[in-house]
Amino acid sequence: MSQLPSRDLLEIDGLEPQHVTAILDSAEAFLEVSRRPVRKVPTLRGKTVINLFYENSTRTRTSFELAAKRLSADAVNMSVATSSIKKGESLYDTAKTLEAMHPDAVVIRHPESGAPHFLARHLRCAVINAGDGMHAHPTQALLDAFTIRKSLGRISGLKVAICGDIAHSRVARSNCALLTRMGNDVHVVGPRTLIPPDFEKAFGVTAHDRLEPALQDADVVMLLRIQRERLGEALLPSLREYARTFGVSRALLDRLAPNAIVLHPGPMNRGVEIEPELADDKRSRVLDQVEAGVAVRMALLYMLIGESQSSRAPT
Amino acid sequence: MIRIHGAYQLGTSLEIDEAGAILIEGDDLELRADGAWLVPGLIDLRAHLREPGDEPAEDLESGLQAAAAGGFASVCAMPGTRPPNDDGALTEILCHRAAKVRGARFLPFGCMTQGMRGEELTQMEELKAAGCVGVTDDHRPVADPALLRRAMEYAETFDILVMQHAELPELSAGTVMHEGPNSVRLGLRGSPRAAEVAAVARDIQIAELTGGRLHLAHLSCGASVELVKNAKERGARVTCDVSPHHLAYTDADVGAYDSNFRIVPPLRSPEDRDALRRGVNDGTIDAIASDHAPHPDIAKRRPFASAAPGMISFETTLPVLLALIEDGSLRREAVVRALSVGPARVLGLPGERFAGDFTLIDPRCAWTVSRESLRSKSANTPMLGREVRGAAILTIVEGQVVFQR
């Protein structure tokens, strides 16, 4: 098996195509584990994984927790509401406290971009980024890649359109990074308030003001959740206008390539990003994404902490 | 009498004795300094000494000693302390305390508005009488153009210098670095150049409207320098400075969220950095100011966006600038001017200097930046652990040696 280049997974940068392929291949095997009557293997027995979540995210946290448990690791959840973090403990002090508990991996979700990098600098164990600010959500991009490969048989040479709030989306960033690295033609689309001027340059993708050119003959459409708070920031006048101008309709779906699929990281706003009934369209792979999430996270935990890893000195 | 052998003079014209030594009135000292440069005492237009309120980061004693060790004979102290220096009584106390320190000369700035709240003017005449060399709201822009107009008119009544951090706060709210491909990649909120450049344009117009002296602090954009250049050609009484960080680094140096590079204004593109270098070389930029901003470890040892902005620079300004002279980015004469005559002119000093102040610089002196070698109480600099070349070996204030390496 191809080793990962770092003992952490902080972002897509640093992963080469062969690493991505290795992770996806490994996830194939773990997908099978989740479908067995007894969904547990002893691979990570005796290992400890701490889920450190500074933002609420039931689905991602549950996915990581299941992944760890199905590998027989001890998974512990630390969420902000039940810890001293709320009392103002700094991330540095939290890192030192975690260090003393000797975990093998810490999975962190944090509202600040770069928080996982910070944690990785101060911890000996593996750090897995479960979403940091607007920066990255690498396991989401990997599970999306897994879903795409499983549906379309390949993860290169595809036209992919990512629609919605690109500016604030760590999912968009990690997907752009991964999909361009794997040799796909990536397009982003949304109102200019939600696509930073330098986004094309930063990620080597094409930006559009209209859905039509982005969706024309696309193999994959990825819809992003529109957050209500964008309305108060003068980024959008109303959800109704967004749905009218950037919501995906059946007519638009007909422009896609014949076997195209529709992805959404969830939770979906039916009637905003997509016409209400289209969310259940046969092209939708939303539930496959959820299933892939557990398998990909199992693969990553296995690859990062499954083999004997030398520890590094924290700073 | 101070006798210095083997050094040569840059921007000074002191007598030389029969043995070839440069003679300076003052303490009794004789030393050899082959290849060193004797320059007018360096003047730092902008630094944060943190007293009162944040003494764990720095205080008058450590700050003025660190400044002297960095070659600065005089330091303009920003008023953004806790509480802010917005009245004459506090200025007097600070001057009194600073006078006891064997270090750089203390030149306080007072606040432009009370409590730096941007609402009411301070008693500027009282601040000046107490020892302030100018007024500014430090890192906070006086964003209300009508208030800036009145502040400049009132300051001009008493011939008081106004220093402004030019920024449109609405356009930069919540931002932590330069807006560009790097901020997009890192997922950090970026401040567009327009947040500074539009404020520079507006503030120059207000300076011209009032006829007052306006100093624009720590410019970060090439377009800002262009505006200052045009204003000067029209005869506007506008001056500006740049920090050594903005001459040396770019937004790419933020790298993987290195909080040492979280500074305000943010580090910008290589094109901006190059335009700032040209501005120093052609004299459009009047001064290089350290913008020394000490923070304790706990304030910097945080994820990027929540780390306190600023880096220390009293002791690293010379090695940073000397490296830029060495690689041809900056002209030596321009740097010496921007650290001495330039800021003296901004402050309106008679004779364009403090006559008894000198700095002796050894451009080859190698040393390592470390917690042990730094006099500052804080160590928030990306240079930490690096071996550098160039240092002040003697700093003289009114003939008195306040630092000797």
Interface residues (C-beta under 8 A of the other chain):
Chain A: S90 L91 Y92 H110 E112 S113 G114 A115 H117 F118 D132 G133 M134 H135 A136 R170 R173 P196 P197 D198 F199 K201 A202 F203
Chain B: E179 G180 P181 N182 S183 V184 R185 L186 G187 L188 R189 G190 A256 Y257 I298 R301 R302 P303 F304 A305 S306
